[in-house]
Amino acid sequence: MKSVPWLGLVVLLLASPLQVDAQQITGTVRDQASGSAVANAQVFIEALDIGVLTQSSGQYLLLGVPVGTHTVTVTSLGYRTTTGTVSVSEGGTGVLDFTISAEALQLDEILVTGTATGSRAREIGNAVGRLDASVAEVQPIINMSDLLRGRMPGVVIQQGSGDVGTASTIKIRGSSTMRLVNDGPLVYIDGVRASNRMESGGRDVSRIDDLDPAMIESLEVIKGPAAATLYGTEAANGVINITTKKGAVGEAQWNFTMRQGSQWFRDPAGRTPTNWGVNPNTGQIESLNILENKTERDLIFSNGHTQYYGIDVSGGSDRFRYFVAGSAAMDDGVTENSWANKYNGRLNITAQPNDNVTLTANAGIGLIRMRIPSDYPYEEAVYAGPIDCARVPDRRCYRRGIPEAR
């Protein structure tokens, strides 16, 4: 008899409705453009970890929803993620319909790694920076060092001497001690490795500065020693992947660029130390700074003319695209015997005979001839010998003579 009250209590509990599970949310998901139902779309309440897939009719039903206001999210492949808010009363059903709009798929970024296949950015595991080289079309950028300077975090361009033909030093996150030779970063052009040597003959000359920035579409820089995991210890100073321009579908597009400029040695007398020499007329040792004499100065230093001419054409159809370019840069230094002439040509062709076959051919050629001056500009003045006297009768001609050196 004592168990009867307990039995009645259990019956009452079973008969009472569980209000927490009685609420639900339902609705339909449709395409905004066509109005057709979207099947297999994910509908969920992120805060409650509740979700379902829509049926072929686009309908969905979320069960066991607590009382209150909830934010419902809809996601589907090829559609923009959409959210909506609905309030659910006790024991009631909330209705929330969605119309979602199409969205282009965002594919993973592909990096040129110098291997047989590309790699997705998230699989590399390294810090990768990308630079659009189109800035070279609107700014007076004459070489790759100018293109990278101040535009890529972690990439430092150390200015060189400034003489024509000389290069700046490119350092990615500083110098590396993993190699005996402290070359610059590895350089790949359209997936093919190029020389990255820094030749030195009193002035540094870099192969990467031989390229014409106007023919480059983009650059990718893999920073830090972590690049060595893919390229070996040679990549301890980083990697620069260069992608050249390609043809686009459409009519032929012609571009012609011309630049003219001038360079000079500012305040040559103030930057040239006083030297000692023997006056050939008197035989006396005199202190001299021959650049204080305008006649002497004009014979040794002059304004250097810089000029650039570039032309390219691109175009094609769905089956054949092309990019053809050529350029010439002639720079004269501030001394008579310093100059640099650079000639570049490029031909990139893409052919698609059918939907399953794509043929690509990239070819580039560069011809560089230069004469770099000596290490110190004032030596050009000191080395000026009596042979130049016949050119200007009123010159004071000195020959090199330092008493301490005798």
C-alpha positions as CSV (number, residue, x, y, z in Angstrom):
1,M,0.0,0.0,0.0
2,K,2.9,2.4,0.6
3,S,4.0,2.1,-3.0
4,V,0.8,3.5,-4.4
5,P,1.7,7.2,-3.9
6,W,5.1,6.7,-5.6
7,L,3.3,5.0,-8.5
8,G,1.0,7.9,-8.9
9,L,3.9,10.3,-9.0
10,V,5.6,8.4,-11.8
11,V,2.4,8.4,-13.8
12,L,2.0,12.2,-13.4
13,L,5.6,12.8,-14.6
14,L,5.2,10.6,-17.6
15,A,2.0,12.4,-18.6
16,S,3.5,15.9,-18.2
17,P,4.9,17.4,-21.5
18,L,8.6,18.2,-21.6
19,Q,8.4,21.9,-22.6
20,V,12.1,22.2,-23.4
21,D,11.8,19.8,-26.4
22,A,8.4,20.9,-27.6
23,Q,9.6,23.9,-29.7
24,Q,10.8,23.7,-33.3
25,I,11.8,25.8,-36.3
26,T,10.8,25.1,-39.9
27,G,11.1,26.8,-43.2
28,T,12.2,26.6,-46.8
29,V,15.5,27.5,-48.6
30,R,15.2,28.7,-52.2
31,D,17.5,30.2,-54.8
32,Q,17.2,34.0,-55.0
33,A,17.6,34.1,-58.8
34,S,15.4,31.2,-59.9
35,G,13.2,30.6,-56.9
36,S,13.8,26.9,-57.0
37,A,14.3,24.8,-53.9
38,V,17.9,24.3,-52.7
39,A,18.5,20.7,-51.5
40,N,21.2,19.5,-49.1
41,A,21.8,23.0,-47.7
42,Q,23.1,23.1,-44.1
43,V,20.7,24.8,-41.7
44,F,22.0,25.2,-38.2
45,I,22.0,27.1,-34.9
46,E,25.6,27.5,-34.1
47,A,25.1,28.5,-30.5
48,L,23.1,25.3,-29.8
49,D,25.0,22.9,-32.0
50,I,21.7,21.9,-33.7
51,G,21.6,21.5,-37.5
52,V,20.0,19.6,-40.4
53,L,20.1,19.3,-44.2
54,T,17.3,20.6,-46.4
55,Q,15.1,18.1,-48.3
56,S,14.7,18.0,-52.1
57,S,11.8,20.4,-51.6
58,G,14.1,22.8,-49.8
59,Q,12.3,22.3,-46.5
60,Y,14.0,21.9,-43.1
61,L,12.9,21.2,-39.5
62,L,15.0,21.9,-36.4
63,L,13.7,20.0,-33.3
64,G,14.3,20.5,-29.7
65,V,14.7,24.3,-29.8
66,P,14.6,26.1,-26.5
67,V,12.2,29.1,-26.0
68,G,13.7,32.4,-27.1
69,T,15.2,34.2,-30.0
70,H,17.7,32.3,-32.2
71,T,20.1,33.0,-35.1
72,V,19.8,30.4,-37.9
73,T,22.5,30.1,-40.5
74,V,22.3,28.5,-44.0
75,T,25.3,27.4,-46.0
76,S,25.5,25.6,-49.3
77,L,28.2,25.0,-51.9
78,G,28.2,27.7,-54.5
79,Y,25.9,30.0,-52.4
80,R,26.6,32.9,-50.1
81,T,26.3,32.1,-46.3
82,T,23.0,33.7,-45.0
83,T,21.7,34.1,-41.5
84,G,18.3,34.9,-40.1
85,T,16.7,35.5,-36.7
86,V,13.5,33.9,-35.4
87,S,11.6,33.9,-32.1
88,V,10.1,30.7,-30.7
89,S,7.4,30.8,-28.0
90,E,6.7,28.0,-25.5
91,G,5.2,25.0,-27.3
92,G,5.2,26.9,-30.6
93,T,6.9,26.5,-34.0
94,G,9.0,29.3,-35.5
95,V,8.9,29.8,-39.3
96,L,11.9,31.2,-41.1
97,D,12.3,31.0,-44.9
98,F,15.6,31.8,-46.7
99,T,16.4,33.0,-50.2
100,I,20.2,32.6,-50.8
101,S,22.2,34.1,-53.6
102,A,24.9,32.4,-55.7
103,E,28.6,33.1,-55.0
104,A,31.7,32.3,-57.0
105,L,33.8,29.6,-55.3
106,Q,37.0,30.9,-53.7
107,L,39.7,28.4,-54.6
108,D,42.9,27.9,-52.6
109,E,45.8,30.0,-53.8
110,I,48.3,28.1,-55.9
111,L,52.0,28.9,-55.4
112,V,54.8,28.3,-58.0
113,T,57.3,26.2,-56.0
114,G,59.8,25.1,-58.7
115,T,58.6,21.5,-58.4
116,A,56.6,19.6,-61.0
117,T,53.3,20.7,-59.5
118,G,52.0,23.8,-57.7
119,S,51.2,23.8,-54.0
120,R,48.3,25.3,-52.1
121,A,49.2,28.2,-49.8
122,R,47.8,26.5,-46.7
123,E,50.0,23.4,-47.4
124,I,53.3,25.3,-47.7
125,G,53.6,26.2,-44.0
126,N,55.7,29.2,-44.7
127,A,55.1,32.9,-44.8
128,V,54.3,33.8,-48.4
129,G,53.9,37.4,-49.7
130,R,52.5,38.2,-53.1
131,L,53.1,41.4,-55.1
132,D,51.2,42.6,-58.2
133,A,53.8,44.0,-60.6
134,S,51.3,46.2,-62.4
135,V,52.6,49.2,-60.4
136,A,55.6,49.2,-62.9
137,E,53.2,50.4,-65.6
138,V,52.4,53.7,-63.8
139,Q,55.6,54.4,-61.8
140,P,59.2,54.9,-63.0
141,I,60.5,51.5,-61.8
142,I,63.7,50.6,-63.6
143,N,64.6,47.2,-62.0
144,M,63.4,44.4,-59.7
145,S,65.0,46.1,-56.6
146,D,62.8,49.2,-57.2
147,L,59.8,46.9,-57.6
148,L,60.3,45.2,-54.2
149,R,61.5,48.2,-52.2
150,G,59.0,49.1,-49.5
151,R,56.2,46.9,-50.9
152,M,56.8,43.5,-49.2
153,P,57.0,43.1,-45.4
154,G,60.2,41.4,-44.3
155,V,62.0,42.1,-47.5
156,V,64.8,44.7,-47.1
157,I,66.5,46.4,-50.1
158,Q,69.9,47.7,-49.2
159,Q,70.8,50.5,-51.6
160,G,74.0,50.0,-53.6
161,S,76.4,52.6,-54.8
162,G,74.0,54.2,-57.2
163,D,76.3,53.9,-60.2
164,V,74.7,52.8,-63.5
165,G,74.5,49.0,-63.8
166,T,75.0,48.3,-60.1
167,A,72.5,46.5,-58.0
168,S,71.0,46.7,-54.5
169,T,71.2,43.8,-52.1
170,I,68.0,41.9,-51.4
171,K,67.6,40.4,-48.0
172,I,64.6,38.4,-46.8
173,R,64.3,38.5,-43.0
174,G,68.0,39.2,-42.7
175,S,71.1,37.2,-43.7
176,S,71.4,33.5,-43.3
177,T,74.4,31.6,-41.9
178,M,73.3,28.3,-43.4
179,R,75.5,28.8,-46.4
180,L,79.2,29.7,-46.9
181,V,78.3,32.1,-49.8
182,N,75.8,34.8,-48.8
183,D,74.0,35.0,-52.1
184,G,70.6,36.6,-52.4
185,P,67.3,34.6,-52.4
186,L,66.7,31.9,-55.0
187,V,65.0,33.2,-58.1
188,Y,62.5,31.2,-60.2
189,I,61.0,32.6,-63.4
190,D,57.8,30.8,-64.5
191,G,58.8,27.8,-62.5
192,V,62.4,27.7,-63.9
193,R,65.3,28.5,-61.7
194,A,67.4,31.5,-62.7
195,S,70.8,32.7,-61.6
196,N,70.8,34.6,-58.3
197,R,74.6,35.3,-58.2
198,M,75.8,38.7,-56.9
199,E,78.8,39.4,-59.1
200,S,81.3,41.8,-57.7
201,G,84.1,43.7,-59.3
202,G,84.3,46.6,-56.9
203,R,80.5,47.1,-57.5
204,D,77.8,44.5,-57.1
205,V,75.9,43.3,-60.1
206,S,72.8,41.2,-59.7
207,R,71.2,39.0,-62.4
208,I,67.7,39.7,-61.0
209,D,68.0,43.3,-61.9
210,D,68.6,42.4,-65.5
211,L,64.9,41.6,-65.8
212,D,62.5,44.2,-67.1
213,P,59.7,44.8,-64.5
214,A,57.3,45.8,-67.4
215,M,57.3,42.1,-68.5
216,I,56.4,40.7,-65.0
217,E,52.8,40.0,-63.9
218,S,53.4,39.1,-60.2
219,L,55.9,38.0,-57.6
220,E,55.7,35.6,-54.8
221,V,58.2,35.7,-51.9
222,I,58.6,32.8,-49.6
223,K,60.2,34.2,-46.5
224,G,62.5,32.9,-43.9
225,P,64.7,29.8,-43.5
226,A,61.6,27.6,-43.5
227,A,61.8,27.8,-47.3
228,A,64.7,25.4,-47.1
229,T,62.3,22.6,-46.3
230,L,61.2,22.7,-49.9
231,Y,64.2,24.0,-51.8
232,G,67.1,22.9,-49.6
233,T,69.7,24.9,-47.8
234,E,70.2,27.1,-50.9
235,A,66.8,28.6,-50.0
236,A,68.0,29.7,-46.6
237,N,67.8,33.3,-47.8
238,G,64.3,32.9,-49.1
239,V,62.7,32.4,-52.6
240,I,61.4,34.8,-55.2
241,N,59.0,33.3,-57.7
242,I,58.4,35.5,-60.7
243,T,55.5,35.1,-63.1
244,T,55.7,36.8,-66.4
245,K,52.8,38.3,-68.3
246,K,50.6,36.1,-70.5
247,G,48.2,36.9,-73.3
248,A,44.5,37.4,-72.7
249,V,41.4,36.6,-74.8
250,G,40.5,39.6,-77.0
251,E,41.9,41.9,-79.7
252,A,45.5,42.8,-79.8
253,Q,46.5,45.3,-77.2
254,W,49.6,47.4,-77.9
255,N,51.6,49.3,-75.2
256,F,54.5,51.6,-75.7
257,T,56.5,53.1,-72.9
258,M,59.2,55.8,-73.1
259,R,61.2,57.3,-70.2
260,Q,63.8,60.0,-70.3
261,G,65.9,61.2,-67.4
262,S,69.1,62.6,-66.2
263,Q,71.5,61.9,-63.3
264,W,74.5,63.9,-61.9
265,F,77.1,63.9,-59.2
266,R,75.9,66.5,-56.7
267,D,78.6,68.7,-55.2
268,P,81.6,66.8,-56.6
269,A,84.1,69.2,-55.1
270,G,82.6,68.9,-51.6
271,R,82.6,65.1,-51.8
272,T,86.1,64.8,-53.2
273,P,88.9,65.0,-50.6
274,T,91.8,67.3,-51.1
275,N,94.8,65.5,-52.6
276,W,98.4,66.2,-53.1
277,G,100.3,66.3,-56.3
278,V,103.3,67.7,-58.2
279,N,102.8,70.7,-60.4
280,P,104.6,69.7,-63.7
281,N,105.3,73.3,-64.4
282,T,107.0,74.2,-61.1
283,G,107.9,70.8,-59.7
284,Q,106.5,71.9,-56.4
285,I,104.2,69.7,-54.3
286,E,100.8,71.4,-53.9
287,S,97.5,70.6,-52.3
288,L,94.7,70.4,-54.8
289,N,91.1,69.6,-55.3
290,I,90.8,69.8,-59.1
291,L,87.0,69.6,-59.0
292,E,86.9,73.1,-57.5
293,N,87.8,74.2,-61.0
294,K,84.7,74.2,-63.2
295,T,86.7,73.4,-66.3
296,E,88.3,70.4,-64.7
297,R,85.0,69.3,-63.2
298,D,83.1,69.5,-66.5
299,L,85.7,67.3,-68.2
300,I,85.5,64.6,-65.6
301,F,81.8,64.6,-64.5
302,S,78.8,65.3,-66.6
303,N,75.0,64.8,-66.5
304,G,74.2,61.2,-67.4
305,H,71.3,60.6,-69.8
306,T,69.0,57.7,-68.9
307,Q,66.4,56.4,-71.4
308,Y,64.1,53.5,-71.7
309,Y,61.9,52.2,-74.6
310,G,59.5,49.3,-74.3
311,I,56.8,47.8,-76.5
312,D,54.5,44.8,-76.1
313,V,51.5,43.3,-77.7
314,S,49.1,40.7,-76.2
315,G,45.8,39.1,-77.2
316,G,44.4,35.9,-78.6
317,S,41.4,33.6,-78.6
318,D,40.0,30.8,-76.5
319,R,42.4,28.4,-78.2
320,F,45.5,30.6,-78.7
321,R,46.9,33.4,-76.6
322,Y,50.2,35.3,-76.9
323,F,52.4,38.0,-75.2
324,V,55.3,39.5,-77.1
325,A,57.5,42.2,-75.6
326,G,60.8,43.9,-76.1
327,S,62.6,46.7,-74.4
328,A,65.9,48.7,-74.4
329,A,67.4,50.7,-71.5
330,M,70.5,52.9,-72.0
331,D,72.0,54.6,-69.0
332,D,75.0,56.9,-69.0
333,G,76.9,57.5,-65.8
334,V,78.2,60.7,-64.4
335,T,81.7,59.8,-65.7
336,E,82.5,59.3,-69.3
337,N,83.6,55.7,-69.0
338,S,80.5,54.4,-67.1
339,W,77.4,53.2,-68.9
340,A,74.9,50.3,-69.0
341,N,72.8,49.0,-71.9
342,K,70.2,46.4,-71.2
343,Y,68.0,44.7,-73.9
344,N,65.2,42.3,-73.0
345,G,62.8,40.3,-75.1
346,R,60.0,37.9,-74.2
347,L,57.6,35.6,-76.0
348,N,54.9,33.7,-74.1
349,I,52.4,31.5,-76.0
350,T,49.5,29.4,-74.7
351,A,47.7,27.0,-77.1
352,Q,44.7,24.8,-76.3
353,P,44.1,22.3,-79.2
354,N,41.2,20.8,-77.3
355,D,39.6,20.9,-73.9
356,N,42.0,18.3,-72.5
357,V,45.3,19.6,-73.8
358,T,47.0,22.9,-73.1
359,L,50.5,23.8,-74.5
360,T,52.5,26.6,-73.0
361,A,55.8,28.0,-74.3
362,N,57.8,30.8,-72.5
363,A,61.0,32.2,-73.8
364,G,63.0,35.2,-72.7
365,I,66.3,36.7,-73.7
366,G,68.5,39.4,-72.1
367,L,71.6,41.1,-73.4
368,I,73.4,43.3,-70.9
369,R,76.6,45.3,-71.6
370,M,78.0,47.7,-69.0
371,R,81.1,49.5,-67.9
372,I,81.2,50.2,-64.2
373,P,83.4,53.0,-62.8
374,S,86.0,52.6,-60.1
375,D,85.3,52.2,-56.5
376,Y,85.5,55.9,-55.6
377,P,84.4,58.8,-57.8
378,Y,87.2,61.0,-56.7
379,E,89.7,58.6,-58.1
380,E,88.4,59.5,-61.6
381,A,89.5,63.0,-60.8
382,V,92.8,62.0,-59.3
383,Y,93.7,59.8,-62.3
384,A,93.1,62.5,-64.8
385,G,96.6,62.9,-66.3
386,P,98.4,65.5,-68.4
387,I,97.2,63.8,-71.6
388,D,94.0,65.8,-71.2
389,C,95.9,69.1,-71.3
390,A,95.8,69.4,-75.0
391,R,92.0,69.5,-75.0
392,V,91.8,72.6,-72.9
393,P,94.8,74.9,-73.0
394,D,94.1,76.7,-69.8
395,R,93.8,73.6,-67.6
396,R,95.9,73.1,-64.6
397,C,97.2,69.5,-65.2
398,Y,98.4,67.4,-62.3
399,R,99.8,64.0,-62.1
400,R,99.3,61.8,-59.1
401,G,101.9,62.4,-56.4
402,I,101.4,61.8,-52.7
403,P,104.5,62.6,-50.7
404,E,103.7,60.0,-48.0
405,A,103.6,57.3,-50.7
406,R,107.1,57.9,-51.9
